[in-house]
């Protein structure tokens, strides 16, 4: 008598929350889970940047259990690293894996322990994982740095990512060479504190040296993009390449956080309002077509109306096109959580006002494109992004690059057609 056929293995689904680094690591985990022969599982790669991010992670876990009642639910990422026991206590969760452990295939083996979360501060290296591309992505993130040595008073992320550590330049170049050979049109260098890259490597090279090496050794890569940068740590070579090389995307996303000197000091940021404005002025003067974005937090503890007015005005002073506005969210264990808090109603109100100012800035940016043409990267049918990160809706499909002409905008996207 023949043995009954084994049912087919169900897919491993990875739900990615949060930052670009998580997106890269999720793609690396696809190969690791295959190597470990994991099947019928949902991996939730969590974020912990705000309390809302943690709430969304729990919501995603519960939804995954409803949709995949027979699957193993594995939780990883920053929220799991910081508070593993609270996730292990959820009845929907099968296993909890830390941020270092998720980058090792053996962590996904069926016999591995239920909670595997080591001390992230003891991790000294950033593992490199060679990937050939991202599923359903034309913009590929490459991790060059992890962790952070700074301790901004509002930020919990160093406790989820550990201290700053860099991927060696040779490994980064090898990764990007593979991607370029596979026809990837755009690579994004990403990390928790990207501009600290190299400080822990021999000779302490700076990020500008890495960018120069990539451009020289991977001539077939059409576009290199940088993820979020700390405004005060931009070295001279990096500034020159960003403003002079047409293979470096004309877009910078700056970690500004606020526009008032007193609040910046209480945040323990390392730049002043004047320094942020001066950097943006120099960048725009050297490369007028560059677009600037920034993370900004409304409602930080002790923020007065005067402080908040300085936050609103930094949008225009820095000529920002893209504003990521966050209402302040106290994270237990951070110094800011122990400072005098504003009322939640006031925080939400100020965040809404900041978003309005950001929307007006984006409208001005979009309006300036009307009647012009540019080549964008097609991310999916009917949607592309320009080199300056402007999103475009258009009637068309395909992959790679598309020359587009813009006729209107809807306040969030350009409306275009093939030129």
C-alpha positions as CSV (number, residue, x, y, z in Angstrom):
1,X,0.0,0.0,0.0
2,X,1.4,3.4,-1.0
3,X,2.0,6.0,1.7
4,X,-0.4,9.0,1.6
5,X,1.0,11.9,-0.4
6,X,2.5,14.6,1.7
7,X,0.5,17.8,1.4
8,X,2.2,20.6,-0.5
9,X,4.3,23.0,1.5
10,X,2.6,26.4,2.0
11,X,4.4,29.6,1.2
12,X,6.5,31.6,3.7
13,X,5.0,35.1,3.8
14,X,7.0,38.0,5.1
15,X,5.2,41.1,6.4
16,X,7.6,44.1,6.5
17,X,6.9,47.0,8.7
18,X,9.0,50.2,9.1
19,X,12.2,51.3,7.5
20,X,14.1,50.5,4.3
21,X,16.6,48.5,6.3
22,X,13.8,46.1,7.3
23,X,12.9,45.8,3.6
24,X,16.4,44.7,2.8
25,X,16.5,42.3,5.6
26,X,13.2,40.8,4.7
27,X,14.5,40.1,1.2
28,X,17.6,38.4,2.8
29,X,15.3,36.4,5.0
30,X,13.6,34.9,1.9
31,X,16.8,33.1,1.1
32,X,17.5,32.1,4.7
33,X,14.1,30.6,5.3
34,X,14.5,28.6,2.1
35,X,17.9,27.3,3.3
36,X,16.3,26.4,6.6
37,X,13.4,24.5,4.9
38,X,10.9,26.7,6.7
39,X,7.3,26.3,5.3
40,X,3.8,27.3,6.1
41,X,4.9,30.4,8.1
42,X,4.3,34.1,8.3
43,X,7.2,36.2,9.5
44,X,6.3,39.7,10.8
45,X,9.3,42.0,10.6
46,X,8.4,44.7,13.1
47,X,9.3,48.3,13.7
48,X,9.6,50.1,17.0
49,X,10.2,53.7,16.0
50,X,6.9,54.8,17.6
51,X,4.2,53.4,19.9
52,X,1.9,53.4,16.9
53,X,4.4,51.2,15.0
54,X,4.3,48.6,17.8
55,X,0.5,48.7,17.8
56,X,0.5,48.1,14.1
57,X,2.9,45.2,14.5
58,X,0.5,43.5,17.0
59,X,-2.4,44.2,14.7
60,X,-0.5,42.6,11.8
61,X,0.2,39.5,13.9
62,X,-3.5,39.1,14.9
63,X,-4.5,39.5,11.2
64,X,-1.9,37.0,10.1
65,X,-3.3,34.4,12.5
66,X,-6.9,35.0,11.2
67,X,-5.8,34.7,7.6
68,X,-3.4,31.8,8.1
69,X,-4.8,29.8,11.1
70,X,-2.5,26.8,10.5
71,X,0.7,28.7,9.8
72,X,3.6,29.3,12.2
73,X,3.7,33.0,13.2
74,X,7.3,34.2,13.7
75,X,7.9,37.7,15.0
76,X,11.2,39.5,14.5
77,X,12.5,43.1,14.0
78,X,13.1,46.0,16.4
79,X,9.9,45.7,18.4
80,X,10.6,42.0,19.0
81,X,14.2,42.7,19.9
82,X,13.3,45.4,22.4
83,X,10.4,43.6,24.1
84,X,10.5,39.9,23.2
85,X,8.5,38.6,26.1
86,X,5.4,40.7,25.4
87,X,5.3,39.3,21.8
88,X,6.0,35.7,23.1
89,X,3.0,36.2,25.4
90,X,0.6,36.8,22.5
91,X,-1.4,33.6,21.8
92,X,-1.0,34.1,18.0
93,X,2.8,34.0,18.1
94,X,4.8,30.8,17.6
95,X,8.3,32.1,17.9
96,X,10.2,35.4,18.5
97,X,13.6,35.9,16.8
98,X,15.9,38.8,17.5
99,X,17.4,41.2,14.9
100,X,20.8,39.5,14.9
101,X,19.2,36.0,14.8
102,X,16.9,36.8,11.9
103,X,20.0,37.0,9.7
104,X,21.0,33.4,10.3
105,X,19.3,30.5,8.6
106,X,19.5,28.2,11.6
107,X,17.2,30.5,13.5
108,X,14.4,29.5,11.2
109,X,14.9,25.7,11.6
110,X,11.9,23.9,13.1
111,X,13.8,22.8,16.2
112,X,15.0,26.3,17.2
113,X,13.9,27.7,20.6
114,X,10.7,29.6,20.9
115,X,12.4,32.9,22.0
116,X,15.8,33.5,20.5
117,X,16.8,37.1,21.2
118,X,20.4,37.9,22.2
119,X,21.9,41.1,23.6
120,X,22.0,43.3,20.5
121,X,24.7,45.5,22.1
122,X,27.1,42.6,22.0
123,X,26.9,42.3,18.1
124,X,30.0,43.7,16.5
125,X,29.6,43.1,12.8
126,X,27.0,43.6,10.2
127,X,26.4,40.5,8.2
128,X,26.3,40.9,4.4
129,X,23.8,39.0,2.5
130,X,24.1,38.8,-1.3
131,X,20.7,39.2,-3.0
132,X,20.0,39.3,-6.7
133,X,17.0,41.7,-6.4
134,X,13.8,42.4,-4.6
135,X,10.5,40.7,-5.3
136,X,8.2,43.2,-7.0
137,X,10.7,46.0,-6.6
138,X,12.8,48.0,-9.1
139,X,14.5,50.1,-6.4
140,X,16.7,47.8,-4.4
141,X,18.0,48.6,-0.9
142,X,21.5,47.5,0.1
143,X,22.5,47.5,3.7
144,X,25.8,49.2,4.4
145,X,25.5,50.0,8.0
146,X,23.5,49.0,11.1
147,X,23.0,50.3,14.6
148,X,23.6,53.7,16.1
149,X,26.1,55.2,18.6
150,X,24.1,58.3,19.2
151,X,21.4,58.5,21.9
152,X,18.8,61.0,20.8
153,X,16.5,61.4,23.8
154,X,13.3,60.3,21.9
155,X,14.7,57.3,20.1
156,X,14.5,53.6,21.1
157,X,16.0,52.2,17.9
158,X,19.6,51.8,19.2
159,X,18.2,49.3,21.7
160,X,16.7,47.4,18.8
161,X,19.7,47.7,16.5
162,X,22.7,47.9,18.8
163,X,25.8,50.0,18.3
164,X,27.0,51.3,14.9
165,X,28.7,48.8,12.6
166,X,29.6,48.9,8.9
167,X,29.7,46.5,6.0
168,X,33.1,46.4,4.4
169,X,33.3,48.4,1.1
170,X,34.4,45.4,-0.9
171,X,31.3,43.4,0.2
172,X,29.0,46.4,-0.6
173,X,30.5,46.7,-4.1
174,X,30.2,43.0,-4.8
175,X,26.5,43.1,-3.8
176,X,25.8,46.1,-6.1
177,X,27.8,44.5,-9.0
178,X,25.5,41.5,-8.8
179,X,22.4,43.7,-8.8
180,X,23.6,45.8,-11.7
181,X,24.4,42.7,-13.7
182,X,20.8,41.6,-13.2
183,X,19.6,44.9,-14.6
184,X,18.5,46.6,-11.5
185,X,18.0,50.3,-12.4
186,X,18.5,51.8,-9.0
187,X,20.2,50.9,-5.7
188,X,19.6,52.7,-2.4
189,X,22.3,52.6,0.2
190,X,20.6,52.2,3.6
191,X,21.4,51.9,7.3
192,X,20.2,53.1,10.7
193,X,22.8,55.9,10.8
194,X,24.0,55.9,7.2
195,X,26.5,58.8,7.5
196,X,28.4,56.9,10.3
197,X,29.4,54.3,7.8
198,X,33.1,53.5,8.1
199,X,33.9,54.8,11.5
200,X,34.5,51.2,12.8
201,X,36.4,50.1,9.7
202,X,40.2,50.2,9.3
203,X,41.3,53.7,8.4
204,X,37.9,55.1,9.3
205,X,36.7,55.9,5.7
206,X,33.7,58.1,5.3
207,X,30.5,57.6,3.3
208,X,31.7,59.8,0.4
209,X,34.6,57.3,-0.2
210,X,32.2,54.4,-0.4
211,X,29.9,56.2,-2.8
212,X,32.9,57.2,-5.0
213,X,34.1,53.5,-5.0
214,X,30.7,52.2,-6.0
215,X,30.4,54.7,-8.9
216,X,33.9,53.8,-10.1
217,X,33.7,50.0,-9.8
218,X,30.0,49.6,-10.9
219,X,29.8,51.7,-14.1
220,X,26.7,49.8,-15.3
221,X,24.6,51.0,-12.4
222,X,22.4,53.8,-13.7
223,X,21.4,55.4,-10.4
224,X,22.6,55.3,-6.8
225,X,20.4,56.7,-4.1
226,X,21.0,57.5,-0.5
227,X,18.5,56.9,2.3
228,X,18.1,59.1,5.3
229,X,21.2,61.2,6.2
230,X,22.2,63.0,9.4
231,X,22.6,66.6,8.2
232,X,25.7,67.4,10.4
233,X,27.7,64.3,9.3
234,X,27.8,64.9,5.5
235,X,31.5,64.7,4.5
236,X,33.0,66.9,1.8
237,X,33.5,64.1,-0.8
238,X,29.9,63.0,-0.3
239,X,28.7,66.6,-0.7
240,X,30.6,66.9,-4.0
241,X,29.3,63.6,-5.4
242,X,25.7,64.4,-4.4
243,X,25.8,67.8,-6.1
244,X,28.0,66.9,-9.1
245,X,27.4,63.3,-10.2
246,X,24.4,62.7,-12.4
247,X,24.5,59.0,-11.3
248,X,23.7,60.0,-7.7
249,X,20.0,60.6,-7.3
250,X,19.1,64.3,-6.9
251,X,17.2,63.7,-3.7
252,X,18.3,63.9,0.0
253,X,16.2,62.8,2.9
254,X,17.5,64.6,6.0
255,X,17.0,63.6,9.6
256,X,16.2,67.1,10.9
257,X,13.6,66.3,13.5
258,X,12.9,69.9,14.5
259,X,13.5,73.5,13.6
260,X,14.1,75.1,17.1
261,X,17.5,75.2,18.7
262,X,16.2,74.6,22.2
263,X,14.1,71.5,21.2
264,X,17.0,70.2,19.1
265,X,19.2,70.5,22.2
266,X,16.6,68.6,24.3
267,X,16.4,66.0,21.6
268,X,20.2,65.7,21.9
269,X,20.6,66.3,18.2
270,X,24.0,67.3,16.9
271,X,23.0,70.2,14.6
272,X,21.5,73.6,15.0
273,X,18.7,75.3,13.0
274,X,21.2,77.5,11.2
275,X,23.4,74.5,10.3
276,X,20.4,72.7,8.7
277,X,19.4,75.8,6.8
278,X,22.9,76.4,5.6
279,X,23.4,72.8,4.4
280,X,20.1,72.9,2.4
281,X,21.0,76.2,0.9
282,X,24.5,74.9,-0.2
283,X,23.0,71.8,-1.7
284,X,20.3,73.6,-3.7
285,X,22.8,76.2,-4.8
286,X,25.2,73.6,-6.1
287,X,22.5,71.4,-7.7
288,X,19.2,73.3,-8.2
289,X,17.2,70.3,-9.4
290,X,17.7,68.4,-6.2
291,X,14.7,67.8,-4.0
292,X,14.9,67.6,-0.2
293,X,12.9,65.7,2.3
294,X,13.0,65.5,6.1
295,X,11.6,63.8,9.2
296,X,10.1,66.3,11.6
297,X,8.5,65.7,15.0
298,X,5.6,67.8,16.3
299,X,4.7,68.0,20.0
300,X,8.1,67.1,21.6
301,X,8.0,67.6,25.4
302,X,8.2,71.3,26.5
303,X,7.5,72.5,22.9
304,X,5.9,76.0,23.1
305,X,4.0,77.8,20.4
306,X,7.3,79.7,19.6
307,X,9.2,76.5,19.3
308,X,6.5,75.0,17.1
309,X,6.5,78.1,14.9
310,X,10.2,77.5,14.3
311,X,9.4,73.9,13.3
312,X,6.8,75.0,10.8
313,X,9.1,77.7,9.3
314,X,12.0,75.2,8.7
315,X,10.0,73.7,5.9
316,X,10.2,76.8,3.8
317,X,13.7,77.9,5.1
318,X,15.1,74.5,3.9
319,X,13.0,74.5,0.8
320,X,11.7,71.0,1.6
321,X,9.5,69.1,-0.9
322,X,8.7,66.0,1.1
323,X,7.9,66.2,4.8
324,X,7.5,63.1,7.0
325,X,5.6,64.6,9.9
326,X,5.4,62.6,13.1
327,X,3.4,63.3,16.3
328,X,5.7,62.8,19.3
329,X,5.2,59.4,20.8
330,X,6.9,58.7,24.1
331,X,8.8,55.4,24.2
332,X,9.3,53.8,27.6
333,X,13.0,53.7,28.5
334,X,14.0,57.0,26.7
335,X,14.8,60.3,28.4
336,X,12.1,62.1,26.4
337,X,9.5,59.9,28.0
338,X,10.4,61.3,31.4
339,X,10.2,65.0,30.3
340,X,7.1,67.1,30.9
341,X,4.6,65.9,28.2
342,X,2.2,67.9,26.1
343,X,-1.4,66.9,26.0
344,X,-2.1,64.3,23.3
345,X,-4.8,66.6,21.8
346,X,-2.2,69.4,21.4
347,X,0.3,67.0,19.9
348,X,-2.2,65.7,17.3
349,X,-3.3,69.3,16.5
350,X,0.3,70.4,15.9
351,X,1.1,67.3,13.8
352,X,-1.9,68.1,11.7
353,X,-0.7,71.7,11.2
354,X,2.8,70.4,10.3
355,X,1.3,68.0,7.7
356,X,-0.7,71.0,6.2
357,X,2.6,72.9,5.8
358,X,4.2,69.8,4.3
359,X,1.3,69.3,1.9
360,X,1.6,72.9,0.7
361,X,5.4,72.4,0.1
362,X,4.7,69.2,-1.9
363,X,2.1,71.1,-4.0
364,X,4.6,73.7,-4.9
365,X,7.1,71.0,-5.8
366,X,4.6,69.1,-8.0
367,X,3.4,72.3,-9.7
368,X,6.9,73.2,-10.8
369,X,7.0,69.9,-12.8
370,X,3.9,70.7,-14.9
371,X,4.7,71.0,-18.6
372,X,8.1,69.4,-18.3
373,X,9.6,66.0,-19.1
374,X,11.8,63.6,-17.2
375,X,12.9,60.0,-17.2
376,X,11.4,57.9,-14.4
377,X,11.9,54.4,-13.1
378,X,8.7,52.2,-13.5
379,X,7.9,50.6,-10.1
380,X,4.7,48.9,-11.3
381,X,2.2,49.3,-14.1
382,X,1.0,52.9,-14.1
383,X,3.4,54.1,-11.4
384,X,6.9,55.5,-11.6
385,X,9.3,57.7,-9.6
386,X,11.6,60.5,-10.9
387,X,15.2,60.7,-9.9
388,X,14.2,63.3,-7.3
389,X,11.8,60.8,-5.8
390,X,8.6,62.5,-7.1
391,X,5.9,59.9,-7.6
392,X,4.1,59.7,-11.0
393,X,0.8,58.1,-12.1
394,X,0.8,57.5,-15.9
395,X,-1.1,55.4,-18.4
396,X,1.3,52.6,-19.3
397,X,3.2,49.6,-18.2
398,X,6.6,47.9,-18.6
399,X,9.8,48.0,-16.6
400,X,13.0,49.9,-16.4
401,X,13.0,53.5,-17.5
402,X,10.3,55.6,-19.2
403,X,10.4,59.1,-20.5
404,X,7.4,61.0,-19.2
405,X,5.7,64.3,-19.7
406,X,3.6,65.9,-16.9
407,X,0.3,67.6,-17.4
408,X,-1.2,67.9,-13.9
409,X,-0.9,66.7,-10.3
410,X,-3.3,65.6,-7.6
411,X,-1.6,67.0,-4.6
412,X,0.4,63.8,-4.0
413,X,1.5,62.6,-7.4
414,X,2.3,64.0,-10.8
415,X,0.0,62.9,-13.6
416,X,1.9,62.1,-16.8
417,X,2.1,60.2,-20.0
418,X,4.8,58.7,-22.2
419,X,6.7,61.5,-23.8
